[in-house]
Amino acid sequence: MFIHIGGDTVVSTKEVISILDHQTMKSSKINKAFLHEKRKTIVDHSEEETKSYVITQDAIYCSPISSLTLKRRAQFVDSLDQVPFAQAEVEELT
């Protein structure tokens, strides 16, 4: 499944390593160094203010959506994956 992280960007939930708040990233020297080191892989398609960072294996995405909202979206998508597939219900519909 995918999470919409703002603008025209969606990311596979299986690729997400971490979702971090912008303020947390700004306040930590280690996080700033990490962003500086990975600056070539930062993807920022939004013209809005960055509120969070979505870290995947291949890139770091800047998102105008808060980290809490993104977390809820990821949990919702994960809960959809957990719903057992009811073959009998599908057969009734066809």
N, CA, C and O atoms as a GROMACS GRO file, in nm:
protein
  376
    1MET      N    1   0.084  -0.117   0.000
    1MET     CA    2   0.000   0.000   0.000
    1MET      C    3   0.090   0.125   0.000
    1MET      O    4   0.211   0.117   0.018
    2PHE      N    5   0.026   0.238  -0.021
    2PHE     CA    6   0.099   0.364  -0.033
    2PHE      C    7   0.044   0.469   0.064
    2PHE      O    8  -0.073   0.464   0.104
    3ILE      N    9   0.130   0.564   0.099
    3ILE     CA   10   0.092   0.679   0.182
    3ILE      C   11   0.111   0.804   0.098
    3ILE      O   12   0.215   0.822   0.036
    4HIS      N   13   0.009   0.890   0.098
    4HIS     CA   14   0.022   1.021   0.033
    4HIS      C   15   0.094   1.112   0.132
    4HIS      O   16   0.045   1.134   0.243
    5ILE      N   17   0.210   1.165   0.092
    5ILE     CA   18   0.289   1.246   0.185
    5ILE      C   19   0.289   1.394   0.149
    5ILE      O   20   0.368   1.472   0.203
    6GLY      N   21   0.199   1.432   0.058
    6GLY     CA   22   0.187   1.573   0.022
    6GLY      C   23   0.216   1.596  -0.124
    6GLY      O   24   0.292   1.522  -0.186
    7GLY      N   25   0.155   1.700  -0.178
    7GLY     CA   26   0.174   1.732  -0.320
    7GLY      C   27   0.128   1.615  -0.406
    7GLY      O   28   0.019   1.561  -0.386
    8ASP      N   29   0.210   1.578  -0.500
    8ASP     CA   30   0.181   1.465  -0.588
    8ASP      C   31   0.263   1.342  -0.550
    8ASP      O   32   0.285   1.254  -0.634
    9THR      N   33   0.309   1.336  -0.426
    9THR     CA   34   0.402   1.231  -0.387
    9THR      C   35   0.336   1.125  -0.301
    9THR      O   36   0.269   1.155  -0.202
   10VAL      N   37   0.355   1.001  -0.341
   10VAL     CA   38   0.313   0.886  -0.261
   10VAL      C   39   0.434   0.795  -0.245
   10VAL      O   40   0.519   0.785  -0.332
   11VAL      N   41   0.438   0.728  -0.130
   11VAL     CA   42   0.549   0.640  -0.098
   11VAL      C   43   0.492   0.506  -0.052
   11VAL      O   44   0.393   0.501   0.021
   12SER      N   45   0.555   0.399  -0.094
   12SER     CA   46   0.514   0.267  -0.050
   12SER      C   47   0.541   0.252   0.100
   12SER      O   48   0.648   0.287   0.148
   13THR      N   49   0.443   0.200   0.172
   13THR     CA   50   0.460   0.183   0.317
   13THR      C   51   0.573   0.084   0.348
   13THR      O   52   0.635   0.092   0.454
   14LYS      N   53   0.599  -0.007   0.257
   14LYS     CA   54   0.706  -0.106   0.278
   14LYS      C   55   0.844  -0.042   0.269
   14LYS      O   56   0.941  -0.097   0.322
   15GLU      N   57   0.855   0.073   0.202
   15GLU     CA   58   0.983   0.141   0.186
   15GLU      C   59   1.015   0.237   0.301
   15GLU      O   60   1.131   0.274   0.320
   16VAL      N   61   0.914   0.276   0.378
   16VAL     CA   62   0.934   0.377   0.484
   16VAL      C   63   1.016   0.319   0.599
   16VAL      O   64   0.980   0.217   0.658
   17ILE      N   65   1.126   0.386   0.628
   17ILE     CA   66   1.211   0.348   0.741
   17ILE      C   67   1.172   0.429   0.864
   17ILE      O   68   1.163   0.376   0.974
   18SER      N   69   1.150   0.559   0.842
   18SER     CA   70   1.119   0.648   0.954
   18SER      C   71   1.046   0.772   0.904
   18SER      O   72   1.061   0.814   0.790
   19ILE      N   73   0.965   0.828   0.994
   19ILE     CA   74   0.900   0.956   0.971
   19ILE      C   75   0.940   1.046   1.087
   19ILE      O   76   0.910   1.017   1.203
   20LEU      N   77   1.009   1.155   1.056
   20LEU     CA   78   1.062   1.243   1.160
   20LEU      C   79   1.005   1.383   1.149
   20LEU      O   80   0.985   1.435   1.039
   21ASP      N   81   0.981   1.443   1.262
   21ASP     CA   82   0.931   1.580   1.272
   21ASP      C   83   1.042   1.678   1.233
   21ASP      O   84   1.159   1.658   1.266
   22HIS      N   85   1.004   1.784   1.163
   22HIS     CA   86   1.099   1.886   1.119
   22HIS      C   87   1.170   1.951   1.238
   22HIS      O   88   1.291   1.973   1.232
   23GLN      N   89   1.098   1.982   1.344
   23GLN     CA   90   1.159   2.046   1.461
   23GLN      C   91   1.263   1.956   1.525
   23GLN      O   92   1.367   2.004   1.571
   24THR      N   93   1.236   1.826   1.528
   24THR     CA   94   1.332   1.731   1.584
   24THR      C   95   1.460   1.729   1.500
   24THR      O   96   1.570   1.725   1.553
   25MET      N   97   1.443   1.733   1.369
   25MET     CA   98   1.558   1.733   1.280
   25MET      C   99   1.639   1.860   1.296
   25MET      O  100   1.762   1.856   1.293
   26LYS      N  101   1.572   1.974   1.312
   26LYS     CA  102   1.640   2.102   1.325
   26LYS      C  103   1.717   2.114   1.455
   26LYS      O  104   1.822   2.177   1.460
   27SER      N  105   1.666   2.053   1.562
   27SER     CA  106   1.724   2.074   1.694
   27SER      C  107   1.840   1.980   1.725
   27SER      O  108   1.908   1.998   1.827
   28SER      N  109   1.865   1.881   1.642
   28SER     CA  110   1.970   1.783   1.670
   28SER      C  111   2.087   1.799   1.573
   28SER      O  112   2.069   1.801   1.451
   29LYS      N  113   2.208   1.810   1.628
   29LYS     CA  114   2.327   1.823   1.544
   29LYS      C  115   2.349   1.696   1.461
   29LYS      O  116   2.392   1.704   1.346
   30ILE      N  117   2.320   1.582   1.519
   30ILE     CA  118   2.338   1.455   1.448
   30ILE      C  119   2.241   1.447   1.330
   30ILE      O  120   2.278   1.406   1.220
   31ASN      N  121   2.117   1.487   1.354
   31ASN     CA  122   2.018   1.485   1.246
   31ASN      C  123   2.054   1.583   1.135
   31ASN      O  124   2.039   1.552   1.016
   32LYS      N  125   2.102   1.702   1.173
   32LYS     CA  126   2.145   1.800   1.073
   32LYS      C  127   2.260   1.744   0.989
   32LYS      O  128   2.262   1.761   0.867
   33ALA      N  129   2.355   1.678   1.055
   33ALA     CA  130   2.468   1.618   0.983
   33ALA      C  131   2.419   1.509   0.888
   33ALA      O  132   2.469   1.496   0.776
   34PHE      N  133   2.322   1.430   0.933
   34PHE     CA  134   2.264   1.325   0.850
   34PHE      C  135   2.200   1.385   0.725
   34PHE      O  136   2.223   1.336   0.614
   35LEU      N  137   2.120   1.490   0.742
   35LEU     CA  138   2.056   1.556   0.628
   35LEU      C  139   2.160   1.616   0.534
   35LEU      O  140   2.146   1.608   0.412
   36HIS      N  141   2.263   1.676   0.591
   36HIS     CA  142   2.367   1.736   0.508
   36HIS      C  143   2.440   1.629   0.427
   36HIS      O  144   2.470   1.649   0.309
   37GLU      N  145   2.467   1.515   0.491
   37GLU     CA  146   2.535   1.405   0.422
   37GLU      C  147   2.449   1.347   0.310
   37GLU      O  148   2.502   1.307   0.206
   38LYS      N  149   2.318   1.342   0.331
   38LYS     CA  150   2.226   1.281   0.234
   38LYS      C  151   2.158   1.385   0.144
   38LYS      O  152   2.058   1.353   0.080
   39ARG      N  153   2.208   1.506   0.139
   39ARG     CA  154   2.140   1.615   0.068
   39ARG      C  155   2.113   1.584  -0.079
   39ARG      O  156   2.019   1.640  -0.137
   40LYS      N  157   2.191   1.499  -0.141
   40LYS     CA  158   2.169   1.464  -0.282
   40LYS      C  159   2.046   1.376  -0.300
   40LYS      O  160   1.990   1.368  -0.409
   41THR      N  161   2.004   1.310  -0.194
   41THR     CA  162   1.888   1.221  -0.204
   41THR      C  163   1.762   1.282  -0.147
   41THR      O  164   1.660   1.214  -0.135
   42ILE      N  165   1.766   1.410  -0.110
   42ILE     CA  166   1.648   1.476  -0.055
   42ILE      C  167   1.555   1.516  -0.169
   42ILE      O  168   1.596   1.581  -0.265
   43VAL      N  169   1.429   1.477  -0.156
   43VAL     CA  170   1.328   1.508  -0.257
   43VAL      C  171   1.229   1.606  -0.194
   43VAL      O  172   1.166   1.576  -0.093
   44ASP      N  173   1.217   1.723  -0.255
   44ASP     CA  174   1.126   1.825  -0.204
   44ASP      C  175   1.044   1.880  -0.321
   44ASP      O  176   1.086   1.974  -0.388
   45HIS      N  177   0.926   1.819  -0.344
   45HIS     CA  178   0.839   1.861  -0.454
   45HIS      C  179   0.737   1.966  -0.411
   45HIS      O  180   0.674   2.029  -0.495
   46SER      N  181   0.721   1.983  -0.282
   46SER     CA  182   0.618   2.072  -0.231
   46SER      C  183   0.669   2.215  -0.220
   46SER      O  184   0.786   2.239  -0.188
   47GLU      N  185   0.580   2.308  -0.248
   47GLU     CA  186   0.615   2.448  -0.231
   47GLU      C  187   0.578   2.498  -0.092
   47GLU      O  188   0.606   2.612  -0.056
   48GLU      N  189   0.515   2.410  -0.015
   48GLU     CA  190   0.476   2.445   0.121
   48GLU      C  191   0.592   2.420   0.217
   48GLU      O  192   0.691   2.356   0.182
   49GLU      N  193   0.577   2.472   0.338
   49GLU     CA  194   0.677   2.455   0.442
   49GLU      C  195   0.690   2.308   0.480
   49GLU      O  196   0.590   2.237   0.493
   50THR      N  197   0.812   2.262   0.499
   50THR     CA  198   0.837   2.124   0.540
   50THR      C  199   0.802   2.107   0.687
   50THR      O  200   0.851   2.181   0.773
   51LYS      N  201   0.716   2.009   0.716
   51LYS     CA  202   0.678   1.979   0.854
   51LYS      C  203   0.735   1.846   0.901
   51LYS      O  204   0.747   1.822   1.022
   52SER      N  205   0.771   1.760   0.806
   52SER     CA  206   0.827   1.630   0.843
   52SER      C  207   0.913   1.575   0.730
   52SER      O  208   0.909   1.623   0.617
   53TYR      N  209   0.991   1.472   0.765
   53TYR     CA  210   1.075   1.404   0.669
   53TYR      C  211   1.038   1.257   0.669
   53TYR      O  212   1.025   1.195   0.775
   54VAL      N  213   1.020   1.201   0.549
   54VAL     CA  214   0.991   1.059   0.535
   54VAL      C  215   1.118   0.995   0.478
   54VAL      O  216   1.158   1.025   0.365
   55ILE      N  217   1.179   0.908   0.556
   55ILE     CA  218   1.305   0.848   0.517
   55ILE      C  219   1.280   0.708   0.462
   55ILE      O  220   1.218   0.624   0.527
   56THR      N  221   1.329   0.685   0.340
   56THR     CA  222   1.324   0.553   0.277
   56THR      C  223   1.467   0.511   0.246
   56THR      O  224   1.562   0.586   0.268
   57GLN      N  225   1.482   0.390   0.194
   57GLN     CA  226   1.615   0.340   0.160
   57GLN      C  227   1.680   0.426   0.052
   57GLN      O  228   1.802   0.447   0.054
   58ASP      N  229   1.600   0.475  -0.042
   58ASP     CA  230   1.656   0.546  -0.157
   58ASP      C  231   1.654   0.698  -0.147
   58ASP      O  232   1.732   0.764  -0.216
   59ALA      N  233   1.568   0.755  -0.063
   59ALA     CA  234   1.554   0.901  -0.060
   59ALA      C  235   1.499   0.949   0.073
   59ALA      O  236   1.448   0.872   0.154
   60ILE      N  237   1.512   1.079   0.092
   60ILE     CA  238   1.449   1.147   0.205
   60ILE      C  239   1.351   1.246   0.145
   60ILE      O  240   1.389   1.335   0.069
   61TYR      N  241   1.224   1.231   0.179
   61TYR     CA  242   1.118   1.316   0.124
   61TYR      C  243   1.079   1.423   0.225
   61TYR      O  244   1.054   1.392   0.342
   62CYS      N  245   1.073   1.547   0.180
   62CYS     CA  246   1.022   1.656   0.262
   62CYS      C  247   0.871   1.658   0.245
   62CYS      O  248   0.820   1.653   0.132
   63SER      N  249   0.799   1.667   0.356
   63SER     CA  250   0.654   1.664   0.349
   63SER      C  251   0.593   1.784   0.421
   63SER      O  252   0.640   1.822   0.529
   64PRO      N  253   0.491   1.843   0.362
   64PRO     CA  254   0.421   1.954   0.429
   64PRO      C  255   0.317   1.905   0.530
   64PRO      O  256   0.245   1.985   0.590
   65ILE      N  257   0.310   1.774   0.549
   65ILE     CA  258   0.213   1.713   0.640
   65ILE      C  259   0.285   1.676   0.769
   65ILE      O  260   0.399   1.629   0.766
   66SER      N  261   0.218   1.696   0.882
   66SER     CA  262   0.282   1.668   1.010
   66SER      C  263   0.315   1.520   1.025
   66SER      O  264   0.249   1.434   0.967
   67SER      N  265   0.417   1.493   1.104
   67SER     CA  266   0.460   1.355   1.126
   67SER      C  267   0.350   1.273   1.193
   67SER      O  268   0.337   1.153   1.165
   68LEU      N  269   0.270   1.334   1.280
   68LEU     CA  270   0.160   1.260   1.345
   68LEU      C  271   0.054   1.219   1.245
   68LEU      O  272   0.002   1.107   1.252
   69THR      N  273   0.020   1.307   1.151
   69THR     CA  274  -0.078   1.273   1.048
   69THR      C  275  -0.026   1.163   0.958
   69THR      O  276  -0.099   1.070   0.924
   70LEU      N  277   0.100   1.171   0.920
   70LEU     CA  278   0.160   1.067   0.837
   70LEU      C  279   0.162   0.933   0.911
   70LEU      O  280   0.141   0.828   0.850
   71LYS      N  281   0.189   0.938   1.040
   71LYS     CA  282   0.189   0.815   1.120
   71LYS      C  283   0.050   0.753   1.121
   71LYS      O  284   0.035   0.632   1.105
   72ARG      N  285  -0.053   0.836   1.140
   72ARG     CA  286  -0.190   0.784   1.138
   72ARG      C  287  -0.224   0.723   1.003
   72ARG      O  288  -0.287   0.617   0.996
   73ARG      N  289  -0.183   0.789   0.896
   73ARG     CA  290  -0.209   0.735   0.762
   73ARG      C  291  -0.140   0.599   0.744
   73ARG      O  292  -0.198   0.506   0.689
   74ALA      N  293  -0.017   0.590   0.792
   74ALA     CA  294   0.057   0.464   0.779
   74ALA      C  295  -0.009   0.354   0.862
   74ALA      O  296  -0.017   0.240   0.817
   75GLN      N  297  -0.056   0.388   0.981
   75GLN     CA  298  -0.124   0.289   1.064
   75GLN      C  299  -0.256   0.245   1.001
   75GLN      O  300  -0.292   0.128   1.010
   76PHE      N  301  -0.328   0.338   0.938
   76PHE     CA  302  -0.453   0.305   0.872
   76PHE      C  303  -0.427   0.209   0.756
   76PHE      O  304  -0.496   0.109   0.741
   77VAL      N  305  -0.327   0.240   0.677
   77VAL     CA  306  -0.293   0.153   0.564
   77VAL      C  307  -0.251   0.016   0.615
   77VAL      O  308  -0.288  -0.086   0.558
   78ASP      N  309  -0.172   0.014   0.723
   78ASP     CA  310  -0.129  -0.113   0.781
   78ASP      C  311  -0.248  -0.193   0.832
   78ASP      O  312  -0.250  -0.315   0.819
   79SER      N  313  -0.346  -0.125   0.890
   79SER     CA  314  -0.465  -0.195   0.940
   79SER      C  315  -0.545  -0.256   0.825
   79SER      O  316  -0.608  -0.360   0.842
   80LEU      N  317  -0.543  -0.192   0.708
   80LEU     CA  318  -0.610  -0.248   0.591
   80LEU      C  319  -0.542  -0.377   0.546
   80LEU      O  320  -0.608  -0.472   0.503
   81ASP      N  321  -0.409  -0.380   0.558
   81ASP     CA  322  -0.335  -0.501   0.522
   81ASP      C  323  -0.364  -0.616   0.617
   81ASP      O  324  -0.348  -0.733   0.580
   82GLN      N  325  -0.405  -0.584   0.739
   82GLN     CA  326  -0.429  -0.687   0.841
   82GLN      C  327  -0.567  -0.749   0.832
   82GLN      O  328  -0.591  -0.854   0.893
   83VAL      N  329  -0.659  -0.688   0.758
   83VAL     CA  330  -0.795  -0.740   0.747
   83VAL      C  331  -0.792  -0.873   0.674
   83VAL      O  332  -0.739  -0.881   0.563
   84PRO      N  333  -0.848  -0.978   0.735
   84PRO     CA  334  -0.846  -1.108   0.669
   84PRO      C  335  -0.928  -1.107   0.541
   84PRO      O  336  -1.035  -1.046   0.535
   85PHE      N  337  -0.880  -1.174   0.442
   85PHE     CA  338  -0.948  -1.182   0.313
   85PHE      C  339  -1.063  -1.280   0.326
   85PHE      O  340  -1.043  -1.396   0.361
   86ALA      N  341  -1.184  -1.234   0.297
   86ALA     CA  342  -1.303  -1.317   0.310
   86ALA      C  343  -1.345  -1.365   0.173
   86ALA      O  344  -1.420  -1.296   0.104
   87GLN      N  345  -1.300  -1.482   0.134
   87GLN     CA  346  -1.331  -1.539   0.002
   87GLN      C  347  -1.482  -1.560  -0.014
   87GLN      O  348  -1.537  -1.537  -0.122
   88ALA      N  349  -1.548  -1.603   0.092
   88ALA     CA  350  -1.692  -1.630   0.084
   88ALA      C  351  -1.768  -1.503   0.048
   88ALA      O  352  -1.863  -1.509  -0.031
   89GLU      N  353  -1.729  -1.390   0.104
   89GLU     CA  354  -1.798  -1.264   0.074
   89GLU      C  355  -1.777  -1.225  -0.072
   89GLU      O  356  -1.870  -1.174  -0.136
   90VAL      N  357  -1.660  -1.248  -0.124
   90VAL     CA  358  -1.630  -1.215  -0.263
   90VAL      C  359  -1.714  -1.305  -0.354
   90VAL      O  360  -1.769  -1.259  -0.454
   91GLU      N  361  -1.725  -1.432  -0.320
   91GLU     CA  362  -1.802  -1.525  -0.401
   91GLU      C  363  -1.952  -1.487  -0.403
   91GLU      O  364  -2.020  -1.505  -0.504
   92GLU      N  365  -2.000  -1.435  -0.289
   92GLU     CA  366  -2.140  -1.392  -0.283
   92GLU      C  367  -2.167  -1.275  -0.378
   92GLU      O  368  -2.275  -1.264  -0.435
   93LEU      N  369  -2.068  -1.188  -0.394
   93LEU     CA  370  -2.084  -1.070  -0.476
   93LEU      C  371  -2.078  -1.103  -0.625
   93LEU      O  372  -2.132  -1.028  -0.707
   94THR      N  373  -2.016  -1.212  -0.661
   94THR     CA  374  -2.001  -1.246  -0.803
   94THR      C  375  -2.105  -1.343  -0.851
   94THR      O  376  -2.106  -1.380  -0.968
   0.00000   0.00000   0.00000
